[in-house]
Amino acid sequence: MRFLEFGCVLIVFFALLVSGDAEIYIVTVEGEPIISYTGGIDGFEATAAESDEKIDTASELVTSYARHLEKKHDMLLGLLFEQGTYQKLYSYRHLINGFAVHISPEQAETLRRAPGVKSVERDWKVKRLTTHTPQFLGLPTGVWPTGGGFDRAGEDIVIGFVDSGIYPHHPSFATQNTEPYGPVPKYRGKCESDPDTKKNFCNGKIVGAQHFAHAAIAAGSFNPSIDFASPLDGDGHGSHTASIAAGNNGIPVRMHGHEFGRASGMAPRARIAVYKALYRLFGGYVADVVAAIDQAVYDGVDILSLSVGPSSPPAATKTTFLNPFDATLLGAVKAGVFVAQAAGNGGPFPKTLVSYSPWIASIAAAIDDRRYKNHLILGNGKTLAGIGLSPSTHLNETYTLVAANDVLLDSSVMRYNPTDCQRPELLNKNLIKGNILLCGYSFNFVVGTASVKKVSETAKALGAVGFVLCVENVSPGTKFDPVPVGLPGILITDVSYSKELIDYYNITTPRDWTGRVKSFKGTGKIGDGLMPILHKSAPQVALFSARGPNIKDFSFQEADLLKPDILAPGSLIWAAWCPNGTDEPNYVGEGFAMISGTSMAAPHIAGIAALIKQKHPHWSPAAIKSALMTTSTTLDRAGNPLLAQQTSESEAMKLVKATPFDYGSGHVDPTAALDPGLIFDAGYEDYLGFLCTIPNIDVHEINNYTHTPCNTTIGKPSNLNTPSITISHLVRTQVVTRTVTNVAEEETYVMTARMEPAVAIEVSPPAMTIKAGASQKFSVTLTVRSVTGTYSFGEVLMKGSRGHKVRIPVLANGYRR
C-alpha cells in the first residue's frame, strides 16, 4: 500500500463497523504537539524543551497541554459527526498533533474541508523486516569491561521495541539469577497484565509493556485468539529482537539435545520497554505503529529499535523524508531518543531501502564469521555439500536411500504433494524404517506451508535414520538457512548437486516396466553439521540486505544523503523465541530461533547505542550515530575489503567488492565507537535546514509536520553535518563543509582524502588541532574529472596524534551539467 501524507498533527480515522465502506484515516490538525509547543495559548505554558533534550512528561505543564490537545480532537469530531458514526482510535499529542479514526470516505472528505485540519490520509500496512555475535563484535573483552562487566553493560538505559511483543517468561528476560533491578525514575511507561493469567508483564528487566491494536481491530484484521490483546508475543519476532539488544548474558541455546552456544544481548543489563504494534498474519498498521512510537518517547525511552518498515516509498508526500515514520521519528530525535531502523530486506537490488532520513540510523545486515555446513556421502564415493544443523548418521555405516515418491501408500495421495514429506500418513513406514528418506524442496517451503522441521518430524515418525531435501530449481535471491533438527538431515541447495544425487538414485534403483521400484540399492551417509566453521572472510554484506542509493521521492530520484548508515550482524542470529511464535515455521514450539534479516541487525545497533549512551549520557542521537559510523570498518577479519553477496547472471550467488551503498560507513566496531575522538553533531534545527534545501520541496508539507517555516537553509542538502558526504549530481566543482567536535582530550588531526579517478577530491585544512570540547570546520572540494555514469567512491580520513582515527565515506556521481 502507498505512503500517505502526514501533517504536524496526525489523525487516523477508522472505518465504522456500521458502515461497509468505512476505513482508517490519518488526520493532522493545526496546533503544536508537546515536543514543539512554545506557548501562546492562554492557560498553557510552553512544553518544548531547550535544544534536543528530554521533556518531563509527568509535569503538570505537559499533562494539562496533552489533555487540551485530546479535548480539541474530540471536539472537532463531535462537531462534525453524530455520536456512533465514528470511532476515534488514538490521539497523537507528543510528537505530532492529531488522531486516528474509523470513518467513511464521505466523512473523510468532510474532515478535509473542516477548518483547522491540515491533512487526512488513509492508513496502510507495514511489515516486519525480518549468540555468537557479542564475541564476534568484541563486546566481552573490549566494551563490557569499560562499563563494569556484562552485569553492568547498559545499566539503567531503556530500549523501546516497537515490534510483535515479548514472551516475558523466557530466560533471556528473567531476573531470578541476576542482581536485583532498581527503579528507573526517568521512565514512566505502564505495564499491562495478561488478560488470562492476570500476571503483570514487567519484572524489573522488562519495565514497560503495552500493546496498540485499535487500527488493526477497526480494520477487521485482528484475531484475539492468535494475535493476543496484550503485549504477549504471538509471532516470535519481538522476543527475538529484544533479546538481541538487551537479553541476559550467557543463556544456553539448547535444541534437540544439543547446545549451540550461549546467547547474550549487546547490552545485557539494559531495560526493555515493549510497544507491541505488529501482529502474526498481517504485520501492522501505521496508525498503531505511530501511536506506539509516540507513547514510547512520551514514556521516556532512551533508544528505539524499529524492525519494521513500509513496502515502498511514500507516494502522497513529495519527499521520502516526510513519511509517517520518519516525520514522527524527527520528533523522537528532538526529544533526545536514538532511533535504529532496519534498512529493509529488498537486496541485492539498488534503491530498495525503506529507511530514508538523516535523523534515523538505517541498519544493513551482515553475515558474521560463523557458517554451518554439512555433507552427504554417496555409495559411489561422491561427497555432496549442503546445509543442515544436525548430528551425523553412525560414522562407519551407510544407509539405503529411499525417495518419498517411491514409497507412497496410495497413488491418489499425489494431490497432497507427498514429496514434501510433510505428512507421514501418506508414506509406507515399512519401506522407510532404518533408511534415509529423500524429499523434494518445493515452492511450499518458500511460502511457509512446508518446513524442514516437519520433514524431520515425518522422517522420525516413519523410523528413518535421516533425511535429505533436494532443491531441483531455485529462484534468484532464494535464501537457504540451516535449520536445527534432532535427526540427521541435510538440505542440498546446489541444483547441480541435487541432479547428481537424483542421477545416482535412479541408476541404483531398478524398476519394473510400470516404473515400480524392484529394490533400493543406492546408499549414503550424512555428516555432522552441528559445529560451525569460522571464516576470516567475515563480515560480508548479506544478499537480502537492502541497498542504496537513497531516494528522496516516489519517482526514485536519488538523494544527497548516504543510506544505509552502518552494517551489523543480521544473518543466522540465535536469539530468544516464544513457544507460540509462528514467524518461522521451522521454530514453532521452540525456545530459540536462528533467523536472518535487517530486523536482526537493527537491535544489534540499538544495544550498542545503549552502551554508548551509558558511557556518554548527554550525547545527542546524532553524536551516538556519528560515533558508530566514523569508527566502523570497511575491512573483513582477514584485512581485505568487505565483500557483498550478489546474484550473478546465472542466478547463482557470487561475491563482489562492497560499496557504501551496501554497508554505509562500514561494519560496526563497538569498542572504537565508545571512544571516537571526534563527532559530527546535528540537531532538530539542522534537520529542518536539510529539509528546506531539498530541491522542489513543498514548504507547506514541512510546515505541516514541524509547525516551522523554512527560514533557515544550509545551502545544499549535502551540507548537513552527517559523517558521510554524498552528491548525487555533481557538476564541475562543489565544496562541502563539515564541523567536528572533539569529545576527547586536545588532539591534532592530519587530514587526507582519496577518491576514485573520475572525481578529484581535496580536503582543507590539511591538519587541525582541536581542544577538548571545541569544534572546528573543514571543507571537502569535489571536482568532476570524467563522466562515467556511475558513482565514484572515496573517503576523508582524519588521523589523530593520540591514536584516534575518524573516517567518513565520500560518494559523488559526476555530470557535465
Sequence and secondary structure as in RCSB ss.txt:
>XXXX:A:sequence
MRFLEFGCVLIVFFALLVSGDAEIYIVTVEGEPIISYTGGIDGFEATAAESDEKIDTASELVTSYARHLEKKHDM
LLGLLFEQGTYQKLYSYRHLINGFAVHISPEQAETLRRAPGVKSVERDWKVKRLTTHTPQFLGLPTGVWPTGGGF
DRAGEDIVIGFVDSGIYPHHPSFATQNTEPYGPVPKYRGKCESDPDTKKNFCNGKIVGAQHFAHAAIAAGSFNPS
IDFASPLDGDGHGSHTASIAAGNNGIPVRMHGHEFGRASGMAPRARIAVYKALYRLFGGYVADVVAAIDQAVYDG
VDILSLSVGPSSPPAATKTTFLNPFDATLLGAVKAGVFVAQAAGNGGPFPKTLVSYSPWIASIAAAIDDRRYKNH
LILGNGKTLAGIGLSPSTHLNETYTLVAANDVLLDSSVMRYNPTDCQRPELLNKNLIKGNILLCGYSFNFVVGTA
SVKKVSETAKALGAVGFVLCVENVSPGTKFDPVPVGLPGILITDVSYSKELIDYYNITTPRDWTGRVKSFKGTGK
IGDGLMPILHKSAPQVALFSARGPNIKDFSFQEADLLKPDILAPGSLIWAAWCPNGTDEPNYVGEGFAMISGTSM
AAPHIAGIAALIKQKHPHWSPAAIKSALMTTSTTLDRAGNPLLAQQTSESEAMKLVKATPFDYGSGHVDPTAALD
PGLIFDAGYEDYLGFLCTIPNIDVHEINNYTHTPCNTTIGKPSNLNTPSITISHLVRTQVVTRTVTNVAEEETYV
MTARMEPAVAIEVSPPAMTIKAGASQKFSVTLTVRSVTGTYSFGEVLMKGSRGHKVRIPVLANGYRR
>XXXX:A:secstr
  B    SS  EEE  TT TT EEEEEEESS  GGG    BTTB     STT    TTSHHHHHHHHHHHHHHHH
HHHHHS TTS EEEEEE SSS EEEEEE HHHHHHHHHSTTEEEEEE  EEEE    HHHHTTIIIIIGGGGTST
TTTTTT EEEEEES B TTSGGG  TTS      TT    B B TTT  BS  SSEEEEEE  HHHHHTT   HH
HH SSSB SSSHHHHHHHHHH  TTEEEEETTEEEEEE  SSTT EEEEEE  BTTTBEEHHHHHHHHHHHHHHT
 SEEEE EE SS BSSSSSGGGSHHHHHHHHHHHTT EEEEE  S TTSSS  S   TTSEEEEEEE SEE  EE
EEETTS EEEEB B   S TT  EEEEEGGGSBS GGGGGG GGG   GGGB HHHHTTSEEEEE  HHHHHTSS
 HHHHHHHHHHTT SEEEEE     TT      B SS EEEE  HHHHHHHHHHHHHTS B TTS BS    EEE
E    S EE TT  EE TTS     BSSTT  B SS  S EEEE SSEEEE  TT  SSGGGTT SEEEE SHHH
HHHHHHHHHHHHHHHSTT  HHHHHHHHHHT BSB TTSSB EEEEE TTS EEEEE  HHHHTT B  HHHHTS
 SEE    HHHHHHHHHHSTT  HHHHHHHHS  S    SSGGGS  SSEEEEEEESEEEEEEEEEE SS EEEE
EEEEE TTEEEEEESSEEEE TT EEEEEEEEEES   SSEEEEEEEEEETTS EEEEEEEEEEE  
